[in-house]
């Protein structure tokens, strides 16, 4: 699809390259100099729409003053039929370019032609990418961290798809291991307390103490009565855990669906164990010489693997020694495999069995130490974890109300869950606010999220779209429709707010590209705020309804294009684009 900023940059490099070739041919500049020049957009449009550092980058090799090189290039520059009306020298030797009508026309034609596909590209075409996100422990309700991880993962997946990737969304259900045993033991204690009395049955010190455990145990008792009171403990634990998971997981799916998140697959850890895939994965590590036995347990030589990786990356032994690298247990002395062993097997499954080219995990910042260990284990299996596994670490969320930190739900008196949050805040607002820059701590202002004014960013952007819809619908009722881009007199869109708005429309394609490159979908939030601001300024400065027909038509076309891009950006974020507010 059409990225007009990219096309302008490419054309400038081509035009300047042709000017250099002509100047070299005339003997005015030395031939054969390789120049690594940049093309940038100046912050101040008074300095032009685009600028290149070609003359500055070439000065040393050409042994000439940059301004002299720039002047020679300018003398040979042929802008005929290009996107540019003029070029000029600025500062120490920059070449600044000003856009011509042809660029703006092609932009409006691209938005018109591509419509809902405008902003997409095929940079990642042919790449099979998994985004694994949330993967919350199924032993209790989803919390605020899951709320942030959910929207970051979902919007990142949408952004990657907009860049041409074949994207798969996955939730990894930890339904095996220590936390499930603890879950079962906690439910068992509450279940037996219902039958025998609270004082008769001690509750595990490390158990799950939440009211949700009491509610699950009560529901189990109501269904089965005292049927599981005297059975062997293992059988009772299995029944309680299965009941708890069968109750909790549908609730998790329901909450995430309400949050506009649907997964391609919910992958269960238990399947890895039951199929023997965890044991097989550990055996492969052993075959490759990366495990050893100690104190009855089987260990992964993580420290050796990471040391080798860091040495390849150029770190000195002194730097590596400071990292205090440690090995990891894969199989305990009791024969049970660790969570780390299952995690390695799960990621081997992603790459080896399901053939994903790239895997992206959204993790909390507290998992930072796990990143190198997991990628190293995959490297040891020959799966290039360092190159193919990408971890997005997200910082914590502080929930604020009236400037004060909120830890508990007013309704339940318990920690704020995703369900609590969505009972208080519109889904669109939650998705918008949680889609902040992943590596930055964030404050979620509950008061701001429900405000209906320009201070609330999602309201500000949605209002711009609704305002545009109202304008276009009103004029359409009067028989006035936006013309085709080819029919617009672009000389009538030469004002500063009009041109600023058109440039903002072009920037959308760049932001979609950068959001995928940086694994940071918050690029789209920031962009939509800037686009909405550019529209509001245009709407204030440029009358549409009641203007001369040609002016009205040109501005109406610009308004229609803006509505399209606002809608596309909000769709990427999973936020509604209302037609009226």
N, C-alpha and C positions, 0 to 999 in steps of 0.2 A: 504494500500500500504506500501511499504518497507521504513522504516526510520532507516538507518544503525547506526546513532548516538544513537538513542533511544535503538536499539538492543544491541549496545556495552555497554551502561550504565547498562541496565538490566542484561546483562551477567556478568559484573564485580560484581554487588551486589550479584548475585547468586553464583559466584565463591568464593567471600570473605565470604559469608554466609556459604558455604559448608566447607571452611577452618576453620572458627570459630567453627562450629559444631564438626569437626574432632579434633581440638585442645582442645575443652571442654571435648570431650569424652576421650581424652588421659590425662585429668587432668592438662593440661598446662594453660588453661584459665578458669575462673569461668563460670558456666553454667547459662542460662536463662537471660542474660543481653540483653535488648532491645536497639539496637543501631540505631540512626537516622543519617545515613551517606550520604554524597553527593558524586556524581561522576561528575567530571568536566574535561574540556579540557584545559590543560595548554596553556598559551600564547606562551611559548617557547617550541618548539618541542624537544629541547635538553633534556627537563625534562620528555619526554615520550609523548604518544598520549592521554592518559587518566590518571586521578589520582583520588584516593578516600581518603576521610578523616576518614575512618572507625576507624582506630587505635586512632586517636585524639579524635573522638567523644566517644569512649568507655573507654578512660583512667580513667576518674573519677570514673565511676561505677565499673570498674575492678581493680581500685587501683594499676595500673601499669603504668610504663613509656610508652608513645605512641610508641617509637621506639622498645621497647621490645615486645609490642603487635604486631607491624608490622612484626617483625622478626619471631615470632611464626606463624603468619598467612602465611607468605611467605614459611615457612617450610612445611606447610600443603596444599599449593596452588597447584591445579592440572589443568594445562592449556591444557592438551591433548584434541584435537578436538575443542578447543575454537577459538575465533577470535584473540587471543593474543599469540605472540611469546615468550614474557618474561615479568617479573615483577621485580621491585626493590624498595628499600626503599630510600626515599629522605627527606631532611630537618628534621623537628621535629618528623616525623612519617607518612608522606604521603606514599601511595603505588602507584607507577607509573607503568602503563602498556603500552607495545608497541605492535602495531597491527601486525598481521600475514597476509600472502597472502590471506587466506580464507576470511577475511573481505573485502579486496579490490576486490576479485573476485565476491563475492556476491553483492557488490555495482554495479559493471559493468553489472552483469546479471540482476539486478533490473532495471537499466536504460534501458537496451535493451528490457526487457520483458514488462515493463510498458509503455515505450515510452511517448506518450502525457499525460498519467495519472500519470507519475512519479512526486512525490511531493505531490500528493493528499492523503487524509486520510478520515476516517469515524468517527472522534471524535464527530462531531455534527450531525450524522445521526439521522433522526427522529425528528429533531428540525425544526419547521417552523418559519422562520425569515424574518421580513420586514426591509429593509433599505429605509428610506425616506430621500431624499436629493435634494438639489437645492431649490425646492418649492419657486421659485422667485415670487415676486409680479408681476402679469400679466399686470400691468399698464404701463410698460416701458421695454426697452431693458435689457437683462441680463448683469450684470457687472462683474468685476474681482473676487469679492467674490463668485459669482455663479460659475465662472470658476474653482475656487479651490474646492468648495463644490461638484461640479459635478464629478470631477475625484476622489476625496477622497471617495465619496459614491459609485461610480461605481466600483472602484478597491476593496474597502472593501467588496462589495457584491460578487465579483469574488473570493476573498480570503475565505470568509465564505463558498461559494459553494465548493471550493477546499477542505474544511475541512468537507464536507459531509452534510452541511445544505441545506434545501429546501428554497431557497432565492427568495424573491419578491422585485422588485424595484418599488418605488412609488414616484410620484410627487403630492404634495398637492397644488391645485390651490385655492388661496384666492380670489374667485370671489363673495364675499359678504362682507357686513360690511362697515365701515367708509371709507376705502381706495378706494372702488369702487364708493361710493358716491362722494368722492373728485375727482376721475377720471372722472366721468360723468360731474361734475360741471366744471372741467377744459376744457373738450371737448366742453361743452355747450358754455362757454365764447368764445372760439376760433371760434366755428361755427357761433355764432351770430355776432362776429366781422367781419367775412367774408361778412356777409349780410349787417350789419349796419355800419361798420367801427370800427376801434380799439378804437377810443376815445369815441364811444357811449356805449360801454359795458365794465364795469370794470372786471378785472381778479381777481379771489379769491386770497387773500393774501397767504393762505396755499395750493394753487393749485399746480399742476405739471407744471413746467415752461419749460420743455424740448421742443426741436424742434420736437420730435416725436409726441407730442400732436398737434402741428400745422399741421403736415403731416396727422395725422389721421382725424382731423377736416376737412381738405381740401378734403380728400378722401370721407368722409361722405357727404360733400356738393356736390361733383361731382356726387355722386350716387343719392342723394335725393333732391338736390337743396334746395328750401325754404320750402319744405314739412313740416318740423318740426319747422318752425319759430314761429307759433302761437298756437301750441298744448299745452295742460297743461304741466307744467314743469316735473311732474313725468313721463309722457309718453315720453317726450323728453329725459330725463335722462336715462330711460330704453333702449331706442333705441340707444343712443350714447354709453352707456356702453356695450351693446350687440355687437354693431359694432366694438368697440375698442377691446374687448376681442376676438371676432371672427377673428380679424386681427392679434392681438399680439400672441395668443397662438400657431397658426400654425407656426409663425416665431420662437417662442421659441423651438418648436419641431424640426424645420429644423436646427436651430443652434446646438442643442444638438445632433442631428443625425450626423451632420458634425463632432462633437466632439466625435463620436463613442459611444454615450449614447442612449440606448433605454430603455423605462420603460415598466413594465408589466401593469401599470395602471396610468392614470392621474385622481386623485380623486378630485372632485369639492366640495368646502365648501358649496355652495348653496344647494347641495343635502341634506346635514345634516339639514339645516333650513327647506327646503320645505317638507321633510319627517316627520318633527316634532321630529327628533332625538335629537336635541339640547335641546328642551323643556323637553323631556322625561328624558334626562340625568340630567338636573338641578332638576327635580322633584325627581329623585332617591337620589340626595344629600340631598334634603329637608327631604325625608322620613327617611334618616339615621341620621338626626339631625345636619347636618353640615351647614345649611344656616339660615339666619335671615334677617328681613327687617329693613331698616333704610333710612330715607329721601326719601321714595317712591321706593327705589331700593332694589334688592335682593342681599345679600352678601354671599360669601363663608367664613366660619370661618377658613381661611387659617392659621392664627397664631396659633390657637388651634391645628389644624391637625399637623403642623410642630413641635410644641412644644412636642406633644405626640411622634412623630417620633424621635426627637432628644433625648428625655428622654430614649426611648427604646434603642437608640444607645449608651447611657452612658454619654451624655453631662450633665453637671451640670446646675442648673437654672441660675446661674451667667453667664455661657458661653452663654446660650440661650438668656438671656436678652440683651446681647451685639449685637445680630443679628438684633434687631429692626424689628421683624416680623410684617407684616401687613395683613389685610384681603383684599379680592378682590371682586369687583362687578361682578356678573354674569348676572344680568338683570337690565338695566338702568330704571330710573323712567319713561322714554317714552315707555317702553315695549320692547325695542330692546335688544337682547342678545349681550354680549361683545365677542370680539375675544377669550378671555380666555375661556368662556363658550363653544364656538364652538371647541376650541382646546381640551378641556376635552372630549367632545362628540366624536371628531374624534379619539382620542386614545382609548376611550371606544369601539368604532367601531372596531378598530384593534384587541383588545384583546377579547372582548365579542362576537362580531358578526362574525368576520373572524378568530378567534381562532389562532392568532399568538402566539407562545411561547415566542418570544423575539422580541422587536422592537428597532431598532437603528436609531436615528435621527442625521443627520449632521447639526450642527447649528454654526452660527457665535459666536465669544466669547462675543459679546454684549448681547447674550441671557442667559448669565450665571445665572442671578437672576431668570429666568423663570423655571430653571430645577427643583429645590426643590418644587416649587409651583405646577407644573404639576404632578410630581411623587406623591406628597402629596394628590392631588385631586383624583388621581387614587387609592391610598391606601384607601382613604375615601370611594370609591366605592367598595372596596373589591377586587380590581384587581391586587394587589401587584405591583404597579408602581415602587417602590423602587427596587424590585428584577428583574423585567422584562423589564423595559424601560431604555435604555442606551443612553446617549447623548454624542456625540463626538463634543467637542467644538474646532473649528479651529480658529487660529489667523489670523490677517490681512495680506494682501499681499501688498508689495511695488513694483511697476513696475519701473525698472531702465534702463536707456540707457546711455552708456558712463559715468557711475558713477553718473548720475543725476536722480532725481526723475521725473517720467513721470506721469502727471495727465490728459493730453489731447491727443486725437488722432490727428496726423498730417493731416490725410485725412479729418476728419470731423470737427476738432476744438472742439469736445465735449469730455465728459468723455469716457475713454476707455471701450468699451463693449466687450463681448465675440466674437462678429462678427468681430470687429476691430482687436482683438488679432489674430484670426485665419486667417485674411487676411495678417498678417505680419509674423507669426510664424508657422512652420509646426505643424500639430495636434499632431504628436508623441512627439515633444519637449514640447508642452503645457501640454500634459498628464503627461509626465515624471516630469517636473519641479513642477507642482502643486501638485504632489503626495508626497510632503514633510511631515515631522512629523507634524501631525495636531496641536499639542499644542505649536508649535514654530512659531514665526513670520517669514515670509519668504520674500526674495527679489527675484523677477523674473527679471533676466538680459536678456533683449531683444537681445542684441548683442551676448551674449553667446549662446542663444537658436538657433541661425541660423548659428553658426560657424561649420565648417566641419573639426574638429581636435580633438585631445584627451582631450582638455580642456572641451569640451561639453560632459557631461556624457552619454546622450542618443546616441550620435554619436559614442562614445567610445565603448559602449556595442553593438550597431548595427554593427559596423565595425568588432568586434570580430566574430560575427555570419557570416557575409558576407565572412570574411577571411576563416573561417572553411568550408563554402559551396564551395568556390573556390578551396580549397585544396582537398576536397573529390571528387569534380567533375573532377578535373584535373587527379587525380590518377585513378578514375573510367574509364576515357577515355583511360587510358593506361592499363586497365585490372586489376587494383589493387583495391580491395574492403576491407573494414574493416571486420575482421573475427568475428565469434561469440565469446562472452565473454569467454565461456568455453574453447576455443582454444588458448586464449592468454597466453603467458609465462609471468607471472607477475613478475618473477625475473628480467625481462628486464625493468620494470617500477619502479625501486627502487631509482631513483635519487630524490633529494629534490624537484625539481619543478614538477616532475611527481606525487609524492605522495601528494604534496600540492594541486595539481589540483584535484586529486581524493577525497581528504578530502573536498575540496570546493564543489564538486558535491554532496557529502553526506549532506552537510550543508543546501541544498535547502529545504529538507523536514522539518527541524527544523524551518527555517525562515517562511515557509508557516504556520506552527503551531503557531509560536509566533505572526505573523501578525494578525491572528484571535483572539488570546488570548488578545492582547493589543489593538485591534481595530485600528491598525496602519499599513496600507498597505505599508508604506515607508520602512518597513523591506525588501521588495522585491527589491526596488531600490538599497538600500545599498548592498544587497547580489549580485545583478547582476554586480555592479561595481567591487566587490571583485572577483567574478568568472571571469569576463573579464580580470581583472588584472592578475589573476593566469594563465589564458590561454596565455596571451601575453608573460608572463615570461617563461612559458613552451615552447612556440613556438620559442622564441629567443634562449633558452638554448638547445633544443632538436630537431635536424634535423629529418625530416620525409621522405620527398622525397629523394630517392637516398641512403637511409640507407640499412643495411643488411636486407633481407626479414623479418626475425622474429622480429627484432627491429622495422622495419617500420610497420609491422602488429599490434604490441602491441600499438605503439604510435598512429597509425591511429584509433584504437578502442577507445582510450582515447579521441581523437579529436572528433569522432562521438558522443560519450556520452556527451561531452561538448556542442556540437551543440544542442543536444536534450534538455538539461537543460536550456540553454540560450533561446531557442525558447519557452519553457514552461513558464519561468519567464516573458518574454516579453508579452506572451499571457495573463497572469494574469493582467498585467498593461494596456492591450489594446493598446500595442505598436507593430508596425510592426517588423518582423524579416526578413530583406531583405537578399536575396541570393547574391546580388552583389551591390557594391556602387562605 
